[in-house]
Amino acid sequence: MMTTKLTLTVEKSVIEKAKFYAKETGRSLSEIVEDYLVTITSEEDNTSNLSPGLKKLLGAVKLPKDFDEEAELREYFEKKHL
């Protein structure tokens, strides 16, 4: 994969918060921006029915490739109701 430098103009306060977030999550700011751009340009994802707030969260959480959503939900509800 070939990488290319990109120059962005962003509010200073947003950059500072984003750098802090990147540091706290152990990721680079470039990685976060790239993941976001991949997410919003992906043809596989149908996000047209998501709320604007939820759309902002896309790409913020990284799940393991073997993540089983149904099993996790089942476990959550079993613990909650026992």
ZINORNOR-V28014 format. One record per backbone hydrogen bond with DSSP energy under -1.0 kcal/mol. NH is the residue of the N-H (numbers start at 1). CO is the residue of the C=O. If there is no record, write none. Layout:
# ZINORNOR-V28014
NH/CO + NH/CO
This chain:
# ZINORNOR-V28014
15/11 + 16/12 + 17/13 + 18/14 + 19/15 + 20/16 + 21/17 + 22/18 + 23/19 + 24/20 + 25/21 + 27/22 + 32/28 + 33/29 + 34/30 + 35/31 + 36/32 + 37/33 + 38/34 + 39/35 + 40/36 + 41/37 + 50/47 + 55/51 + 56/52 + 60/57 + 67/64 + 72/68 + 73/69 + 74/70 + 75/71 + 76/72 + 77/73 + 78/74 + 79/75 + 80/76 + 81/77
